[in-house]
Amino acid sequence: MTDEQFPDAPPPEMFRAEYWDERFSAPERIWSGNPNVALVAEAADLAPGRALEVGSGEGDDARWLAEQGWEVTATDISAVALEKASARIAEQSPAAAERITWWRTDVSGWEPPAGAFDLVTSHYLPLRPEQRAGVFAGMAAAVAPGGTLLLVSHALRDLENGMPLPPWPEMFPTLEELAALVPEDHWETVTLEERPRPAVYGGTEYTIHDVILRARRRA
Ligand SMILES: C[S@@+](CC[C@H](N)C(=O)[O-])C[C@H]1O[C@@H](n2cnc3c(N)ncnc32)[C@H](O)[C@@H]1O
């Protein structure tokens, strides 16, 4: 996210396609062009198969997964994001682009196909608290036996260190909330932690934390 001024509560338009279309319409890139650190750390040791990414944004996680050999379904609420990401990656990394299917969907009203993916992942997906459990449960259900669920979010504690994150505690999933998605009888939890990493926003360096759930569905 950028160092914009934030209202007191999440504005309803933030959960609509138009908000994201407008953000992605800006000529300059929003993010770094690199895949997310937590994705690379957690997915590098997985055998490639079929991956579903929810909230693919500028597409660099999808690109990285495809470069590792994954067949990727990259979904986003923003048609502008999808168009820009697919055009850029087709130019930058044509072989990877052939492995990516871009799919416009609002995940809050969509249930991914059950058991269809060897990896289901999202990074920093903004969800209303009341919809989050249902969306994450749908994503978990889309993981095939033996496959991996990887959910990454910002951490509530980073609001305290001055980083310009949206200041709404209810938008931050907790480790306890994520743990409840992967009961032990059906899942092996591989990673469940808040992991620090360096980040630069507006020229200032911060140490921020990723809230990471990585779990393997028992076969
Ligand atoms: C903070 S950005 C993160 C983008 C990317 N995952 C990354 O880490 O660079 C959130 C992304 O989720 C998408 N998004 C927001 N609400 C969504 C929804 N309900 N369904 C699908 N995608 C959504 C936005 O368009 C945006 O691309």
PDBQT file of the ligand as one rigid body, heavy atoms in Angstrom, charges set to zero:
ROOT
HETATM    1  C1  LIG A 301      -2.857  -5.209  -1.878  1.00  0.00    +0.000 C 
HETATM    2  S1  LIG A 301      -3.095  -5.837  -3.471  1.00  0.00    +0.000 S 
HETATM    3  C2  LIG A 301      -1.960  -7.225  -3.503  1.00  0.00    +0.000 C 
HETATM    4  C3  LIG A 301      -1.615  -7.679  -4.894  1.00  0.00    +0.000 C 
HETATM    5  C4  LIG A 301      -0.645  -8.873  -4.973  1.00  0.00    +0.000 C 
HETATM    6  N1  LIG A 301      -1.197 -10.048  -4.327  1.00  0.00    +0.000 N 
HETATM    7  C5  LIG A 301       0.673  -8.514  -4.351  1.00  0.00    +0.000 C 
HETATM    8  O1  LIG A 301       0.981  -8.992  -3.265  1.00  0.00    +0.000 OA
HETATM    9  O2  LIG A 301       1.421  -7.726  -4.973  1.00  0.00    +0.000 OA
HETATM   10  C6  LIG A 301      -4.658  -6.629  -3.385  1.00  0.00    +0.000 C 
HETATM   11  C7  LIG A 301      -5.122  -7.236  -4.699  1.00  0.00    +0.000 C 
HETATM   12  O3  LIG A 301      -6.335  -7.937  -4.477  1.00  0.00    +0.000 OA
HETATM   13  C8  LIG A 301      -7.255  -7.612  -5.493  1.00  0.00    +0.000 C 
HETATM   14  N2  LIG A 301      -8.603  -7.766  -4.897  1.00  0.00    +0.000 N 
HETATM   15  C9  LIG A 301      -9.196  -6.956  -3.996  1.00  0.00    +0.000 A 
HETATM   16  N3  LIG A 301     -10.401  -7.438  -3.644  1.00  0.00    +0.000 NA
HETATM   17  C10 LIG A 301     -10.577  -8.581  -4.347  1.00  0.00    +0.000 A 
HETATM   18  C11 LIG A 301     -11.628  -9.529  -4.445  1.00  0.00    +0.000 A 
HETATM   19  N4  LIG A 301     -12.746  -9.396  -3.730  1.00  0.00    +0.000 N 
HETATM   20  N5  LIG A 301     -11.486 -10.585  -5.274  1.00  0.00    +0.000 NA
HETATM   21  C12 LIG A 301     -10.342 -10.722  -6.016  1.00  0.00    +0.000 A 
HETATM   22  N6  LIG A 301      -9.317  -9.857  -5.977  1.00  0.00    +0.000 NA
HETATM   23  C13 LIG A 301      -9.421  -8.795  -5.158  1.00  0.00    +0.000 A 
HETATM   24  C14 LIG A 301      -6.905  -6.181  -5.906  1.00  0.00    +0.000 C 
HETATM   25  O4  LIG A 301      -7.364  -5.848  -7.175  1.00  0.00    +0.000 OA
HETATM   26  C15 LIG A 301      -5.391  -6.241  -5.806  1.00  0.00    +0.000 C 
HETATM   27  O5  LIG A 301      -4.822  -6.679  -6.999  1.00  0.00    +0.000 OA
ENDROOT
TORSDOF 0
